[in-house]
């Protein structure tokens, strides 16, 4: 049973999950610190804004809606920070990667007989017409 447990723990997916969780916790701490120490003070420039003391009472129940408002504002600031500082830059990088140079096709049509010929061919093997090669010749791997 110990051997099976060791195999389970050392499986790639379990280790990857553990690494993902640790990185996620560290990233959460970073984002929360960014919001608490940099974004939240921006909201209080006009004056001290804290809703934590707002509440109302019905019967013997006290509803602390001010704490909810603080949490809502914090959530919106975290979402905005993630969107503008993580999601948007990642989308820009993904778009740049997609608009990279397209691979040249390996074949093309002969202008004389419309047969399919290699892109780098200088003569059509079907009609023997001279053709200009298209694309760059591939270099052999070193």
Number of C-alpha atoms within 10 A of each C-alpha: 6 7 8 9 10 10 11 13 13 12 11 11 11 12 13 12 11 13 12 12 12 12 12 12 12 12 12 13 12 12 17 18 14 15 21 15 11 11 17 17 14 12 13 11 9 8 9 9 12 12 15 14 10 13 12 12 9 7 6 6 8 10 13 15 15 16 16 14 15 15 14 12 14 17 14 13 20 20 14 15 17 13 13 11 11 11 13 12 12 13 11 11 11 11 11 10 10 10 8 8 7 7 7 10 11 11 14 16 13 23 13 13 12 12 14 14 18 17 20 18 16 15 16 21 14 13 12 12 13 14 16 13 14 16 12 9 9 7 6 5 4 3
